[in-house]
Amino acid sequence: MSSENETPEGAAGDSHEQLALIRESVRKAKVPRAKPRTWRGATLAKELPVARVVVNKGVLHLDQFFDYAVPEELDAVAQPGVRVRVRFGAGAHQVRDGRREGGRLIDGFLVERRAESDYKGALAALADVVSPEPVLSAELLGLARAVADRYAGSLADVLQLAIPPRSARAEGKASPEPLPPPAAPEAGTWARYERGPGFLDALARGGAPRAVWNALPGPYWAEELARAVGATLASGRGALVVVPDGRAAARVDAALAALLGPGRHALLTAETGPEKRYAQWLAVRRGSVRAVVGTRAAMFAPVRDLGLVAIWDDGDGSHSELHAPQPHARDVLLLRAAHDKCAFLLGSTSCTVEAAQLVESGWASPIVAGRDQVRVAAPLVRTVGDELLARDEAARAARLPSLAWETVREGLKTGPVLVQVPRRGYVPRLACERCRTPARCRHCAGPLEAPEQQELRCGWCGLGAPDWHCVACGATRLRAQIVGARRTAEELGRAFPAVPVRTSGRDHVLDTVPGRPALVVSTPGAEPVAEGGYAAALLLDGWAMLGRPDLRAGEEALRRWIDAASLVRGQGEGGTVVVVAEPTLRPVQALVRWDPVGHAQRELAERAELGFPPVSRMAAVSGLPEAVAAFLAAAELPGDAEVLGPVPLPVVRPGGPRRPGDTPPGEQWERALVRVPPGNGAALAAALKKAQAARLARGGGEPVRVRVDPPDIG
């Protein structure tokens, strides 16, 4: 060591003495130092020293606000809406120097600053403010609370869905300055609808019209949504559009960019990546962007001065959230329209029963086109039933009758041909052997089944049906419908060897295909858009979708068919669709007439007679048999609640594929359905939430799943 680095002996002694004096003075100080993350002994904020916090724990018995002390050092940044870190789980006995200590660090949101706490004991202090960016507004908090109450869930779980994960880099970047409102767009293709121009005019004037829009088939729906957004922006307000998937979001995104130019809207989808998505979300929250298009997570987007909420294709299962409390985007947007008093638009080429109910109740007005416009835009639809198949045995064996072969051959002369094949899992249960009418329970209209060749019983309420006979033809024999579709692409490739065959499905979904001749085999929902439209389409194995044991089987089959047929050229351009299904069935007739609204209205009337959703409110309770029985016995259900079942659920094979919501592998669970009349949905959700919270507070025991308004009750 050099002489410059050597420490003199006297200097070293002085240093040790100074350190000892410092330690002694600290020990004798009247006010101890504040310890990091506990702030023991720290001075509290002089004004509003109490912070009310919602912690990120989604358990129901902790679904409440918790009060924390605000240290003076955090006073400036601890503002309502910011993310915070707190210590959670300390007992009341862990108090030192007036501060509760212990517990583990957990994230949360500060929702309010208060002068006093309702809690009379010692408070723990805020551990830290993660970021000064206020991400939870009072409006978003109110919406999250309403969604949690409607679905018997916790506020923390809803906030996890509503607010994306933080990105410090995105927060550090400034958002662009907001652009002035654009000019109101022309009506464009909205002129094809009787009330279309009037709806846009009401939006541009600052009104709040509510409409259910039955869109014409063809490529214009994205542009029409963009015009509705443009009209809303012209009034100085914001707009939100929720679509089922990234492909639909990309189409609306392109239409908005073409109509309004860059910088006026944000795209919120999972495909954009967490940092970019959070940056876009911040731009919306800060008011830099007034329009949003995105998938289901965008239903909570914090759009300022919200003037319009719109949802496209509300019957698509992608709109139903998979994480607790599993809200549906349509219902969340209905809540937003009511809370913010803004316009509402539900659009689809098809029509759900829920949409029909909005119109029938008078809450929304219909926007439909005249029959002359439908005939121009829709393709010609032809059917192939059992009678024709019986006369064509060779085609019956190949699942493609002569009419289908002829349609494909003619279509390939002018463009691509779409072939829709039901995905695996569309396995119906039982139907009449003579007329194929689905076998239903007389008590609750649920699907009948005979598991493992046992006695016939209902899959919903569990009642037996030993004397069943078909209500349509009187026959007493049943049969199962299981139709395979694995070799469709190979069969078509052999039949048309000079034509390329492309597939689109779960493993690989195509967005678009060229307009030249080709065969495109797709599963429902994965159909790519063809340049100039498809020349023809085949809708195969209609019974595989129509015979599913679900209340929505007919509605869902018609929606899938219309979505595919909407990609085909209009009848005037030679577009033809062939559906292989019994022609006399209601969904098939609705497709031939292109009348999804009439089909939904008739379905709604039948649901009203049977007392099923959406006319009534319903919840599903599932778990092990003893757990379900104990839960229902303890729940203080409304007096007019009716319990259907319980019935056994399918056992998931250990090691086999699992879908969201499946039961634990190898366990035999049961499910009970609880329904109440209209107007009692809130009471049902509150009763189920209270029972679940009490069960969890006692230690839980065997798991019990509760889902309000399950989309699938068959």
Secondary structure, DSSP 8 states (H G I E B T S, - for coil): --GGG---HHHHHHHHHHHHHHHHHHHH-SS----TTT-TT--B-SSS-EEEEEES---GGG-S-EEEE-BGGGTTT--TT-EEEEEE---TT-EETTEE--SEEEEEEEEEEESS-S--S---B--EEEES-----HHHHHHHHHHHHHTT--HHHHHHHHS----HHHHHS--------------GGGGGBTTHHHHHHHHHTT---EEEEE--SSTTHHHHHHHHHHHHHHTT-EEEEE-SSHHHHHHHHHHHHHHH-TTSEEEE-GGG-HHHHHHHHHHHHTTS--EEEESGGGGG---TTEEEEEEE-TTSGGGB-SSTT--BHHHHHHHHHHHHT-EEEEEESS--HHHHHHHHTTSSEEE-B-HHHHHHHS-EEEEE-HHHHHT-HHHHHHT--HHHHHHHHHHTTTS-EEEE---TT----EEETTT--B-B-TTT--BEE-GGG---EETTT--B-TT---TTT----EEE-----TTHHHHHHHHSTTS-EEEESSS---SEE-SSS-EEEE-TT---EETT-BSEEEE--HHHHHT-SSTTHHHHHHHHHHHHHTTB--GGGT-EEEEES-TTSHHHHHHHHT-HHHHHHHHHHHHHHHT-TTSSEEEEEEE-HHHHHHHHHHS---TT-EEEEEEE-----TTS---TT---TT---EEEEEEE-TT-HHHHHHHHHHHHHHHHHTT--S-EEEEES-S---
